[in-house]
Amino acid sequence: MKQCSLILKYFPELTLSQVAQLAQLDELYHDWNSKINVISRKDIETLEERHILHSLGIAKILQFKAESRILDVGTGGGFPGIPLAIMFPDSHFHLIDSVGKKINVVKAITSAIGLTNVTASHVRAEAVSGTYDFVVSRAVTAMPAFYGWVKNKIAAKGKNDLSNGILYLKGGDLTQELAGFSKVKQFDLTQFFSEPFFETKKVIFIPIKKR
């Protein structure tokens, strides 16, 4: 992944600084994964496609405006938050997870690549204070439960091209899971990425308005 060829295929506008940060992730995650299992053993060899590029699927749906605040719930080893923070250096990302050792990895990696727009906390979503323009995540639980965790974390006033709300990476048939959400939009990642891995992968967008 040293040259980030797959990412550059879909994001040719990346700066040299962004490419350098992305290129460091391969060695860093391999090193950390040998100590703490933050990425499944079968996926670590496809890190660029299945973790970094997958995370950046959100960037194909929305380009975060400067000063946007994004909460990444259940970030694990830092996905989708770290790739998105590299992509949008003028936005702020708060990465949280209930597993402390994973947050330690996030802190170490963001420090190693010089990311200054990320904070990481060992905390559950329900305990987070403050509000955000968007909550992002990768399939940490079924949407009804996830919505319950984060519905009060969304700021009332928006600045982006989509209304404030949830941007959720998930795959498969979500008809039943999303049946209770009237304003949900599903974006197939096959619109943007041609690799077979993305055939069932989607970005789910649910706007949340303050009452």
N, C-alpha and C positions, 0 to 999 in steps of 0.2 A: 504493500500500500504506500510505499515511500513517496511515490509521485502523485498519489491520489487520483489516478487516471479515471476511475469510475465516477468519482465525485465531479471531476473537471468536465467529464462528458456531459453532465447535466447542469453544472454550475460554472460555465467557463469565465464568468465575470469575477470570480474570487480574486482577492488581492494576494500578493506574494506572502504577506503576513498571515493571512487566513490559511493559505495552502501549507505554510510552515507549521502552523498550530495543528492542523488536521493530520499532517504527516507524522507528527510526534505521537499521535494517539496509539498507533499500532504497537510500537515498542512498549509504551507505558502500560497499556492494558494487558499485553502478554506478561509483562513483569508482575503486575499486581494480581493477575489471574493465577499465577503460579503460587501465590501466597493465600489469596482469598478468592473463593469462587464467585466472582461478580457477574461473569458471563458464562453461559453454558459451554462446556468443553467442545461440543460440536460446532458452536457458532463462533468461537474465538478466531478460527481461521478464515471466517467470512465477515470479519468485523466491519470492513468498509461498506459492504452491501447491506448486511442484515441489521446493522446497528447505526452506523453513521448516516448512510444514504437514506435508510428508512426514517430516521429521525428528521432528516431534512425534507421529507415529504411535506411536512407542515409549511416549509418555506415556499413550496410550490402553490400552496393555497393562499397564503397571506405573507406579505412582506411587512414585518413589524415596523411601525414608525418609531423615530427616535423618542426616547424617554418612556416607551411602553414598559409595563411591568408584567412579568410572566411568572407564574407559579408552576413548577414541575412536581407533580404529586407521584410518589412512588418511583423516584428517579433511578433506584438501583445503583448501578455504577456511573450514572450520569446521562441517561438517555430518556427523552430526547434533548434534555437541557443543555449539555455541553456542546454538541454540534450546533444547536440553534444559537447559543451564546457566541460562538465563533462567527456564525453567519451574520448576526445582528449586534455588533459591538456597541451600538448606541442605545440598546435596550438593556434592562436589568432583569436577571433571572434568579429566582429563589428556588433552589433544588432541595426537596425534602424527602426523607425516607424514614420508616420506623425501625430500620436496622442500622445501628450505629456504625458498624464496620464498613458498610457500603458508603456511608457519608464520609468516613475517613478517606476512602479511596477517591471520592469526588473532590475533596479538598486538596489532596495530594496532586491529583492530575491537573486541576485548574491552576494550582500554584506553579507546577512544572512548566506549563505552556504559557504562563503569563496572562491568564484570563482575569480581568479586573472587574467584569460586569456580572459576576456570579457570587451569590452567597449560598451556603449549604447548611442545612439544619437537620439534626436527628430529632424529628418530631412527627406526629401524626397530623393529617390534614385538618382534623377537627380542632386541633389546638393552635393552629396558625392564626395570628392576629393580622389585621390590615386587609386591604383589598387590592386586586390585580385586574389588569385589562383582560388577561386570558389565563386560563388554567390548561396546561398541557399534560399529557400522560401517554404511556404505552400499555394499554390493556391490563391495568392492575386489578380490575374487578368488573362486574357487569355494570352497565351504565346507570341503572336506577340507584344502586348503592353509591356509585361514584358521584352522581349528581347531588345526592343528599349530603355528601361530605363537603362539597365545594360551592354549593349554590349561594351561600352567604359571603363568599370570598371575592365576588366580582364587583368591580368599581362601577358606579352609576354612569359616569361620563366617559365616553369613548373617543378615541382619536384615530382609529384605524379604519381600513376599508370594509371590514366586517364589524358587526356589533360585538361588544364585549361578550365573552362566554367561554365555552369549552372547545378545545381542539384535541381530539382523541384519536390515537393511532390504534386500529384494531382490524382484524381480518375475519373472513367467513360471512355467513348469512346472519345479518343482524336484525332481521325483520321483527322477530318476537321481542328481542331485547330493547328495541327502540320504539315499540308500538305506542308507548305512553307519551312520546314527545312529538308534539304537533309541528314544531318549527325546525326539526332536525334536517341537516343536509349531509349527504354522503358523497365524498369525492374519491373515485377509484384511482389508486396510484398508478394503474396501467396507463392512464392518460399521460403520464409523465416519464415513467421508467419502463423499459422493455424487458428487464430480466424476469425469468419465470417466478422468482421469489415473490414478486409483487402482484401476481395474478389475483389473489384474494384480498390484498391489503387495501385499506381505506383510511381516509381521514374523516372523522365524524365531527361536524360542527353543530353545536347547540348554543344559540344566543341566550343570554340570561339578563333580564331587565330587573332592576331594583323596583320593588313595589313602593 
